[in-house]
Every structure is written in structure tokens, then in C-alpha cells.
Amino acid sequence: MARETTPALKIEQSVFKHFRKGLWGPFVTAVHQYELIQPGDKIAVCISGGKDSMCLAKLIQLYQRINEIPFEAVYLVMDPGYSKENRKKIEDNARLLDLPVTIFETNVFAVANNQDRNPCYLCARMRRGYLYNEAKNLGCNKIALGHHLNDVIETTVMAMFYSSKLETIIPKCHSENFEGMELIRPLYRIKEKDVIGWCRYNNLEFIRCACAFTERTHGACGGSKRQEAKELIESLKKTNPEVEDNIFRSLHAVQMETFPGYKADGELHSFLEDYELYGKFTRKKKTEG
């Protein structure tokens, strides 16, 4: 018996029919390539109410439905102090997308917005901590966040330009403060433009950062440096349309022997440590070739 054609079903069908290349393909590739979901996992899919986390939730729901890997998913919404309008928007969108959300409340906005310095940084840290704690209380061993490919490459550019280091975010990592918990990023290979395209195609409207600080700063949540990085990459795309893909691929093909220094396990290392050994290896390889 065919399923009733509901708004949620139409939205799901668009993932496969119109956004298979932009959303579904990269999502499944990331899950498999980075081994993000394992049999027996219980994943807290963290929903902020924005486009990325809502898209993530729907993709994981679809993956759970058609994939053979047995795992559980909890669609977790933390209310950090949303306005009534934004809270209602999240709940309405969850019903529209047929997502069975679990909502819990905190006072994150009230605390962070009283800080004069770095309120967004404090807000992000507090939200992450609350999410880990609630996920663990629910018996989850992983939390899933909606960082996409553009977040990855923008973070790389920001770290290089403003922090004097080559650094980015990785597809998954173990929690330092919550033993046994792991963070995964299933949208890692998905471009923001495809998430936006999916929203527009389905006439979906989601909330943004939605905190009082954002409203005071005209929507500049997260700081201006990320926006500068985003604008720089957009300007480079005008003459090199492949720049996003090139930056992303470069993160998977780091040539360590060409760097004068690197940091591992908190310690700085110099190319001089292996300089003579690498030279002997290179000469031997040329001789054998």
C-alpha cells in the first residue's frame, strides 16, 4: 500500500529526485568514508532549528529507514531561551518534516548574553556541554552536528589568516569531557548551497541564530571573521569555480614533508627532525627507480 502523499513525503522525495547529487550522495559517502555510524549506535541528532541541523535530521531519518545498519536516533532540540515565536517555528518545522523531536530547556542565552566579551563563544561552549550531557542521559553514545563542507573550508581559512595555523574541523572526534561520547558530522561533504537549494525547492523557512545578541548586532552571530572568509572564498570562485572543492580535497592530501613545522599531540615538530632520514630515502628511491 502506497504511503499518503503528505508534505513530509514530498520533502523526502525531493532528497532522492532533485538533490541526490548534492545532498544524499555526499551524505552517504561521508557516513561510509569516515565510518560515522556503526551498528548499535544511539545518536543524538542535535537540532538548533536552523537549515543545516534540520536537513541533517531528515537525512539521518531517511538513512535509518532504508539502510541495513541497525542504529537508533534521538532528534534532540535544546531550547537555550528561544522567543515564543522561534520555539513555535522549530516545533512547526519538526511536524512538517515528520521529525519526532525531544525538547529540553536551558538558560544558555540568559547567561551568555550577559557577557561583555565573546558571548557567541560562551554560548557555543555551553550549548555543546548541555547537548553532550542530555545525550548521555538518554543513553546515546554519539551526537551529530550539522557542520557542512563550507564550515570546514571557512574554518581552515580563518585559522590560517587569523590564528597563524593550519587547522580545520574533522568528520568525527571523541569528547574530551564526556567519556564514551563521540561527535560526528554527517554533512561534512555537503555544500551549503545545496542545503539552501533544498530549502528553497520545498519552501522551507528555518530560524537563524535567534539569540538577543544576534538581534543587537544585526545578525552577526559567530563573528565577522567567518563572514570575511566566506566572502573571500566567494570572490575567488569568480575566477576559479573549483576553489571550494580544491580547498576541501587539499585537506585530505596534506604533504607533510613540504611543511617546515607541524604540531602533534600538543608538541611542536620541525622538518629538521626527519630531514636527513628523508633525504636518504629520497636518494634511495631515485636510485632504485
N, C-alpha and C positions, 0 to 999 in steps of 0.2 A: 504493500500500500504506500503510495507516494505521500511525502510529507506535505502538509499545508504550506502554501506559498505565503510566508509571513515576511515582514520587513527584515527580521534577523536572517532568514534563509536567503533572501536576495543579497544581503550584505555578504554572507558566507560564499555564495556562488560567485560573487564578483572577485573574490580572492583567487579562485581557480580559473575563471574565464577571462578576466581582464587584467589581473595582477599576478598571474602565475610566475612570470619572469621577474617582476620587481619585488614581490613580497614572498610568495610561497616557496619558490625555488631557493632564494638566498637564505630563507629561514631554515628550511630542511637541511641545506648544505652546512650551515653553521652548527646546527644541532649535532650532525654526524661528524663533521670535520673536527670540532672541538670537544666532542664527547660530552655534551651538556646535560643530556637526560639519560639516566640509567634505569634498568628495571628495579622497581621497588622504591623509587624516589617519591617523596611527597614535597611538592614545590609550592611555595607561597608566591603567587604571581602578584607582584606589587603594583597596584593601580593608583596613580595620583589623580586621575581624571582627565589627563591630557591625551593628545592624539597618539603619542608613542606607546604609553602604557596600555591604552585601550586596544590598540592594534596588536600589541604583544599578547594580551589576554585572549583575544579572539583567535590568533594563530595557534597558541598553545591549546586552546579548547578544541580546535579542528584537528590538530596533530594527535591529541589524546583520543579523539573519536575514531580516526582512521588508521592510526599506527598500531603495530603489534606490540610495542614496548609497554608493559604494564606499569603505570605510574599514576599518582594522584596529583590533583591540582586544587589549591585553595585560592580563590580570587580575592585578595586582601586589600581593602581600602582603609588607609589611616586618615582620619579626619583631624588635621592639625589645628583646626579652628576656622574652617571654611565659613563663609557667609551662608545664610539660608539658601540664597539663590544658587550658589555654586554646589552646595551639598545636594540640592534637588537636581541640578544638572547632571551630576555624577550618577545619582540613583536612576534618573530617567534614561540616561545613555546605557546604563547597565541592563535595564529592562529591554531597551530597544535592541541591544546586541545579544540578549538572552544569556547574560553572564550572571551566575548566582554569587553575588559578592558578599563578603563578610566585612562589616564595617566596625572599626573601633576608634575611640576618640582620645585625643591627647591635647596638651596645651602648648604645642611647639611654637605656633605663631605668636602667642602671647609672650613667651619667653624671648624668642629670637628678635622680635620687633622692638623690644626694649633695649637692645644693644646698639651702641653708637658705632661700633666697628664690626665689619664683616657679618652682618645679620644673616646673609644668604649662606655663608659658610657654616655658621652655627646651626641654622635651620636644617641644612643638608645632613649634618652630622647627627643631630637629634632625631631626625626622621629615620635615618638609616638604623640607628640604635633601637628605636621603638619597633621598627619593622622586624629586625632580627629577633628581638625579644618575643614579640607576639607570634612570629612564625615558629619559634622554638616551642612556645607554649602550646601551639596547635599540633605539635608533633612533626613539623616539617624539617627536612634536612637541607633544603635549598631555598633561596629566594631568587626570583627572576626580576630583573630590571630592564627598562626599555631603552637602553643606550643603543644608538644605531651607528652606521658607518660614519656619518658626518660628525657625530660626537667624538669618534675615535680619531679622525684626522685633524679635527679642530683642536683637540687636546694635545696632539703631537705638535702642531704649530705653536700653540700657546706656550707649551713647556720650553720649546727651543727659543722663542723670541723673548719670553718674559721671565723664565726661570733658569736659563743657561744650562739646559739639559735636554737630552733626547729621551722622552718618556711618553707613554700613552696608557690607555686602559686596555686590559686583556679580556678575552672572552669569558673567563671564569677565574675565581680566586677563592681561597679558603679565608674564612673570617678569623681575624686576629683575636677578637674578644668573645666570640661565641663558638666554643669548641664543637666540632662536628657539623658546623653550618658552612655552606658554600654559596657564593653568589655567582649567578650565571647571567649571560647577556645574549639571549637568542636572536636579537635583532642586529647582531654585530655586523653582518654583511649586507644589511638593508639600507638603502639611501633614504634620506629624509624626504626627498621629492616624491618617492613612491608611496610613502605613508600619507603625505599630503594629497597625492593624486587619488588614493583610495578614499580618503575622507570626502573630497570634493565630488567624486563619482557617486557616492552614496548620500550626499548632502548631510554629512555628519558634522556636528559642531561640538567641540570639546573645550573644557576650561583651560586656561593657561596656568601660570604660577599661582595666581589667586590669593596672594597674601597682601597685607596692608602696605608693606614696604614696596612691593611692586607697583601698587597704585600711586604711591607718593613719588616714585621715580619713573613714572610713565612707562611701566612695563619692562624695566631694565633688570629683571631678576637674573641673577647669575653673573652680573658684572659686564662691563663694556668690552673686556679683553676677548671674550668668546665671540662677541659680535664683530669685533675687528678681524679676528681670524676667519670668521665666516665670510665677511666682505672681501677679504684678501683672496680667499680661495675662489670666490665667485668672479672676481676680476681676472684671475689667472685663467679661468675656464673660457674666457672670451677668445683667447689666443691658443689655448690648449684644452679642448673639451675632455681630455682624458686625465686631467690633473688629479681629480678625486681618486680614480682607480689607481693611478700611479703611486700616489702617497700611500694608499691602503696596501697595495701589493708590496711596496718597499718595506713595510713593517714586518712582512713575512719572509724577507730576503735580506736581512741585515748582514753586511760583510764585516765581521768583527775585526779581521786582520787589517782593515783600512782605517780603523779608528785609533787615534793617539792615546785614548784613555776610555775606561768604562768603569761602571760601578756594579758590583755584585755582592749580595748578602751584606750590604751596608759598608763594604770596603772598596776603596778606590784602587784601580789597577792601571798600569801603564803598558803600552805596547812593547816597551823595552824588556818586560819580564820574559817574553817569548820571542824576542827579536832575533837572537842568534839561532834558536831552535827552528824558527820559521824559515830563516834564510837557508839553513842546511836542508830542510825539507823541500824548499822550492828548487834548489840547485839539483837535488837528487831526482826530483820529478822531471826536470828538464832533461837530465842525462838519460833517464830511463825512457823518456819519450822519443 
